[in-house]
């Protein structure tokens, strides 16, 4: 999973790609629990580009999109937000896959 490098990159990916943004942080224990599952998720959903967004590096972006709990996910397709899975709760692989299915 690639890491977001700039707000401009976020805007470009949201506008031009079918992208799932994962908002996370190095210190987040719930994020570390699902991390080993993410490569499988990416393999199962090759039509999506997955991008890691470090909450601490992009706090203003998180505020703009009301991301107040992590891990959280946003899905964009052609500039439109298609789905959001935003909460502070631990997430399972099945819940994340359901979120992606909703975004299709």
Secondary structure, 3 states (H helix, E strand, C coil): CEECCCHHHHHHHHHHCEEEEEEECCCCHHHHHHHCCHHHHHHHCCCCEEEEEECCCCHHHHHHCCCCCCCEEEEEECCEEEEEECCCCCCCHHHHHHHHHHHC
